[in-house]
Amino acid sequence: MEQDVILLGDFNLPPEDAAFADLTAILEPLITGTTYTISETKSLYDNIWFDAAYVTEYTGQNGVDDFDVTVFDNDDRAASLAVSDHRPVWATFRMV
């Protein structure tokens, strides 16, 4: 049985939402806390989920690219029109 599963994407709900009860029983969200991935609504919808016990290639490095702040000087509307209202999430993994 394959257990080193990585699930990622736009989930349209924050990771602590009750709708994720079954998912959180087997995987953990990588991005949590006050970090957000939707610039205009300050919501955490985009994420990467996995079980660190099985995804041993994870290096511990992750983040959210806040291009709306660094490139668009915190102009959410301009960032959304030019690129997206979603901030990209990232993580690094070793190749073994």
C-alpha positions in Angstrom: 0.0 0.0 0.0 1.4 3.4 -1.1 1.5 5.8 1.9 3.8 8.6 0.7 1.0 10.7 -0.8 1.3 14.4 -1.4 -2.0 16.3 -1.9 -1.8 19.9 -3.1 -4.0 22.6 -4.5 -6.7 25.1 -3.9 -9.2 23.6 -1.4 -11.5 26.6 -1.1 -11.5 26.1 2.7 -9.0 26.7 5.4 -7.3 23.6 6.7 -9.0 23.8 10.1 -12.5 23.6 8.6 -14.6 20.7 9.8 -14.9 19.5 6.2 -11.3 18.2 6.5 -12.0 15.9 9.5 -11.5 12.7 7.4 -8.4 14.2 5.7 -6.7 15.3 8.9 -7.1 11.8 10.2 -4.5 10.7 7.7 -2.6 13.8 6.4 -1.4 17.1 7.8 -1.5 20.5 6.2 1.9 22.1 5.7 0.8 25.7 5.8 -1.1 26.7 9.0 -1.5 29.5 11.4 -2.0 33.1 10.3 -0.4 32.6 6.9 -2.8 33.2 4.0 -2.8 32.4 0.3 -5.7 34.5 -1.0 -4.5 38.1 -0.9 -7.8 40.0 -1.0 -9.7 37.9 1.5 -6.7 36.9 3.7 -7.8 33.3 3.5 -5.7 30.1 3.6 -7.2 28.0 0.8 -4.1 26.7 -1.1 -2.0 24.1 0.7 0.1 21.0 0.6 -1.0 18.0 2.7 1.0 14.8 3.5 2.1 12.6 6.4 5.7 13.4 7.3 6.1 9.8 8.7 5.9 8.6 5.1 7.1 11.5 3.0 10.6 11.4 4.3 12.0 13.4 1.3 10.5 16.6 2.7 13.4 18.9 3.8 11.4 21.1 6.2 11.5 24.1 3.9 8.3 25.6 2.8 6.5 28.9 2.3 4.1 31.1 0.6 5.2 33.5 -2.1 3.8 36.9 -1.2 4.3 38.4 -4.6 1.4 40.8 -4.1 3.5 42.5 -1.4 7.0 42.2 -2.9 6.1 42.9 -6.6 2.9 44.9 -6.4 3.6 46.9 -3.2 0.6 45.3 -1.4 -1.9 46.3 -4.2 -4.1 43.3 -4.1 -6.2 44.4 -7.0 -3.2 45.0 -9.3 -1.7 41.6 -8.3 -5.0 39.8 -8.8 -5.4 41.4 -12.3 -1.9 40.9 -13.4 -1.2 37.4 -11.9 -3.7 35.9 -9.5 -5.4 36.5 -6.1 -3.7 33.2 -5.0 -0.3 33.2 -3.5 1.7 30.2 -4.5 2.6 27.7 -1.8 5.9 25.8 -2.1 7.9 23.1 -0.3 11.2 21.4 -1.1 11.8 17.7 -1.3 15.0 15.6 -1.7 15.4 13.3 -4.6 16.3 9.9 -3.3 
